[in-house]
Amino acid sequence: MNRLARERSPYLLQHADNPVDWFAWGDDAFVKARAQDKPIFLSVGYSTCHWCHVMEHESFEDATVAAVLNEHFVSIKVDREERPDVDRVYMTFVQATTGAGGWPMSVWLTPDLKPFYGGTYFPPSSRWGRPGFVDILQEIARVWSAEREKVRQSADAVTSQLRGKERVSATSGIPPADALLRTVTQFREAFDPRHGGFGDAPKFPRPSELLFLLREHARTGDADAREMVLRTLRAMALGGMRDHIGGGFHRYSVDAAWRVPHFEKMLYDQAQLVLAYIEGAQASGAPFYLEVAEDTLLYVMREMTHEAGGFYSAEDADAVPPEHAGEAGARKAEGACYLWRADELDELLGDDASIVKRRFGIEPAGNAPIDPQQEFTGKNLLYVARSVDDLAAETGKTQSEIADVLSRARLAMFRARIQRPRPQLDDKVLTAWNGLMIAAFARMARVVAYIGGPYPPDTIGGGRIAPLPAIGAGGRGAGEPYLQAARRAAGFIRDRMWNADTATLLRRFRDGHAEIEAYAEDHAYLIFGLLELFQADPDPAWLDWAVALQRRQDELFWDEADAGWFSTTGRDPSVLLRMKEDYDGAEPTASSVSVMNLLVLSHLIERTRWTEQIEGTLRLFGERLEQIGRAVPMMAAALSTYAAGVQQIVVVSEGGEAGADSLERVVGVRYLPFAVTLALNAERRRRLADKLPFLSAMRPLDGAAAAFVCRNFTCQAPVTTAVELEKLL
């Protein structure tokens, strides 16, 4: 065991048995490097990263490789999910010097932490056009010994260049709406009309781009924007990137047709995709999309939830193949838990097997169109190859009979699969990702009672795995399990990771310990979750906490000179750059989410500073929004919201009136991305009156529930019927 055995990061603990003399990021490593004047080898990854596992097995478990590292370098392991600040600095360097990035990330630093060489995965020996890891280590050791001063000068120059990019000047004005139209055009030009999604393989789900396009559809009526989203959502839901048995989505698709996934499951993907599918359901009126969202939430509740309510981070891509279960030293393979042999299904499903195999494209010799590591031989990846209509026509059965077959099969396959070796669960609880997941559960709680029911059989054709109320049952009670999940997760963070006395938020909880002071994204994502929770459950405590977090986020991260929010406080001297992210990738930037948050907060509580921050940040991102809006789709969604203007929709009742339910249904069914919505009974109005003064004059009319539609705190005449509310909206 090496010193990583003392860490709590699941990723670092995976490397505790390596013969490499690993350090965690910290003074112990830095002091040794300076004292011995050795370069640092920095390896950054995360616990569910497939290629991180490959490089560990090939190189870090190898005694010969370890000997070279231990002799010539001080080796440091970093979990990018716990220390995104360190990861971003050196990823910026790797991308700037190689034109690409990813994990595992391998970077060589001077003892004062300045980078001079880097890359991602390196094979142990030269292959695939990549230099071998041992060859690189030996050459870097030679150059450090023979040309140390030259290396230092190069590292100094690179670091200076990176620091020069830290500050970006704002444009003179907020970008006009024309910038949004150009961004839609950029997406249209990149759209894959055959398979959905944008660009070619590999295809990553980036929900923020879907949320932007749906907002532009709502703002302008652009039907193409909506169609690109719906086709992409449907392709992902029916393809191999979705887990058709257990629910949830894998990380990305290796191919353009969404057939072959990279199998890890990340919490931030589940959360953001749920939001995209909910909005797709509202924008289209098709319950298909809501069913996919619900199925994903059920997976998170079943597999990724701490007993006290917080949400775990991820499930690994790799597992021991079931045919090797129990064997000593059995090697894990990617996707092993999720693959099926045709004869296995014949034995498991009996007479139902024929229909199930046609449904999911099962072939006797396997169906993988791409198999990069030869791990899928003879096995099948599930995707929807035939619709329920097609299967009914081919077999002479009714749609209902086909749905029953698929439902039985899903349950049987699920039960069989849970007997297999499971992928490793990364059981740390991250504040940022929990914020996103709280938002997803809270949004579902607001919507599920009013959209759909019963769902069409071709949605998943599988029925539920978890014992919750029937999908599409409707009524207010349908959303209660999701609201309860959001409340419990928020309570988990509040009780374990937030100190109200010092206004300190922590990033990571694991094994009974909360550690690492939170970054800007932790504050921003959690505020987002709390604002969604407040709209689903108008408890003043959620609003108070969101306001307190926003105040603290501004104190720690707001840039008074140029606007926007830095990712870090700048207090840690080991982090070379104080960066301000400007790319909405798999996770949107803190600045993008914060502008969206302030657009909501400023339409609940009037504060001039919040409006100034919104407009200052939009100006800061102005050049990117005008020229390459595709790079910042969440900020573009914020600009779309700003351009459209935010409505306030409040349904008030004494409590229990039938009319309140019909008014809330109108709001829940419609796609209203530019609205803050509240449903308040008399007790909730009383508790919120001092915090939200604009509510004070809102009362039911003649004993009937009433809906108020407002803009900038000025309201139209209230209405009491669904028909009248439809006209107002």
Secondary structure, DSSP 8 states (H G I E B T S, - for coil): --GGGG---HHHHHTTTSSS-EEESSHHHHHHHHHHT--EEEEEE-TT-HHHHHHIIIIIT-HHHHHHHHHH-EEEEEETTT-HHHHHHHHHHHHHHHS---SSEEEEE-TTS-EEEEES---SSSBTTB--HHHHHHHHHHHHHHSHHHHHHHHHHHHHHHHHTS-----SS---HHHHHHHHHHHHHHB-TTT-SBSSSSB---HHHHHHHHHHHHHH--HHHHHHHHHHHHHHHHSTTB-TTT-SB-SEESSTTS-SEE--EEHHHHHHHHHHHHHHHHHH--HHHHHHHHHHHHHHHHHSB-TTS-B--EE-SEE--GGGTT-TT---EETGGG-B-HHHHHHHHGGGHHHHHHHTT--TT---S--TTS--TT-B-----S-HHHHHHHHS--HHHHHHHHHHHHHHHHHHHTTS----EE--EEHHHHHHHHHHHHHHHHHTTTS-SS--TTS-SS--SS--S-TT--SGGGGHHHHHHHHHHHHHHHHHHEETTTTEEEEEEETTEEEEE--HHHHHHHHHHHHHHHHHS--HHHHHHHHHHHHHHHHHHB-TTT-SB-SS-S--TTS---------SSS--HHHHHHHHHHHHTTTS--HHHHHHHHHHHHHTHHHHHH-GGG-HHHHHHHHHHHH--EEEEEE-SSS-HHHHHHHHHHHHS--TTEEEEEE-HHHHHHHTTT-GGGTT---BTTB-EEEEEETTEE---B-SHHHHHHH-
